[in-house]
Amino acid sequence: MRFTYICNDCGQEYDTDAVMYRCPACTAEAPEFGTFQKGNLIVRLNPEDLALVACKEHVSMYDFFPYPVVDQEVYPVGNTPIVRPRRLAQKYKLPGLFFKMDSALPSGSFKDRASQLIAAQAIALGEHKIALASTGNAGAAMSCAGAAYGLEIVLFVPETAPVNKLMQSVLYGATVVPVKGTYDDAFALSIVYTERFGGINRNTAYNPMTIEGKKSVSIELFEQLGRTTPDVVYVPVGDGCIFAGVFKGFYDLKQAGLIDQLPKLVCVQSTASNAISQAWRTGAFKVVEATTKADSISVSSPANGRMAVRYIQESDGWSTEVTDEEILEAQLELTREAGVFVEPAAACAWAGIRHDVKLLREEFGEDVRICALLTGTGFKDMAVFNGRVSLPESIENSVQAVVKRFS
Ligand SMILES: Cc1ncc(COP(=O)(O)O)c(C=O)c1O
């Protein structure tokens, strides 16, 4: 699929086959202190190529990708199941509720979608090394893709990232560089790395192909739902890259003439990491101090904040904020009443629906088709249960002990 890049902020178009990151015009000067970065690029697909895709009886994400994905089964990304959580649907009187289980992707998070396309970009351009910064999941996903395809991965992470996520990347064979600093610090250092030592940089939103890869979820949903879309999609948001990817997938389907209308997209953030939500509410793109326990969505200065705010508006969606307590409650409820075990960031999407349940029923009626994007498996961060849930004490190996335990 042929494509060009277009700047989200100034609209400048760039027609090139070379790797591009942010818009040179918008990043010539550093952003004003305390405000969101400008200059994220959008990948615009060639309209004639899109028209050809539209003639197909079934489409797949690969029809909409700017680079070919070779050997798809080497690193099989996509076709994640849909769960219809009957008990929760009854409890909240939302029969049209369903979950998209991206926790089932190869490395256990949504980030495999972006990593698949970045690996394809590297392979298409004959590049062997990929560097990135991550709060954990993107790193694990890229390291997983690196192991599958034989690519070298250099990963900068805040040293406080959950140990399971870091360990995953080490086990996949990546070069892991823990940084005594925040995710934003790791982000900046990884850019220094690629500028000095080469390789493709996969930083979320910095490389526009991350958003492009993430759009695959929407194309998949379209086919899974019998060539229709949900009415409302709830997305957990940190940097705003997944959100932009979800929008882009539906946008491309619309551009191809396969759907008439985009679903409403809801940005869900923790009140303790709400930069994008605040920006949507107030119109001011201000950095916040992020302290949420949902580590994957703990972002002070969102790397794709401006585009995310624009897409909330363009999808006629909204932003919902939930407290960390609501997120952790939602996580346990999913586990206990739907058999769905996800990490706190993913549970944030469900917490958003619980928070909005009255509004959803009143605005859209009971039959509204609502999708929560569940973006990461619960095994990623077991430490979050410390002090909340503990293992029961062992009993003696005796009949009397069983009788005592259950009498
Ligand atoms: C599991 C999970 N959910 C949600 C997000 C938020 O995505 P974004 O930072 O693109 O908004 C992330 C990002 O790391 C994640 O790993």
The ligand as an SDF file (V2000), in Angstrom:
LIG
                    3D

 16 16  0  0  0  0  0  0  0  0999 V2000
   -1.6890   -2.6370   28.6230 C   0  0  0  0  0  0  0  0  0  0  0  0
   -1.6810   -1.2350   28.1330 C   0  0  0  0  0  0  0  0  0  0  0  0
   -2.8420   -0.5650   28.0800 N   0  0  0  0  0  0  0  0  0  0  0  0
   -2.9020    0.7070   27.6700 C   0  0  0  0  0  0  0  0  0  0  0  0
   -1.7570    1.3900   27.3110 C   0  0  0  0  0  0  0  0  0  0  0  0
   -1.8720    2.8280   26.8900 C   0  0  0  0  0  0  0  0  0  0  0  0
   -1.4860    3.0350   25.5510 O   0  0  0  0  0  0  0  0  0  0  0  0
   -1.0140    4.4670   25.0840 P   0  0  0  0  0  0  0  0  0  0  0  0
    0.2020    4.8150   25.8990 O   0  0  0  0  0  0  0  0  0  0  0  0
   -0.7200    4.3280   23.6530 O   0  0  0  0  0  0  0  0  0  0  0  0
   -2.1310    5.4060   25.3700 O   0  0  0  0  0  0  0  0  0  0  0  0
   -0.5220    0.7310   27.3390 C   0  0  0  0  0  0  0  0  0  0  0  0
    0.7210    1.4100   26.9780 C   0  0  0  0  0  0  0  0  0  0  0  0
    1.7960    1.0380   27.3600 O   0  0  0  0  0  0  0  0  0  0  0  0
   -0.4880   -0.6190   27.7480 C   0  0  0  0  0  0  0  0  0  0  0  0
    0.6610   -1.3030   27.8070 O   0  0  0  0  0  0  0  0  0  0  0  0
  1  2  1  0
  2  3  1  0
  2 15  2  0
  3  4  2  0
  4  5  1  0
  5  6  1  0
  5 12  2  0
  6  7  1  0
  7  8  1  0
  8  9  2  0
  8 10  1  0
  8 11  1  0
 12 13  1  0
 12 15  1  0
 13 14  2  0
 15 16  1  0
M  END
$$$$
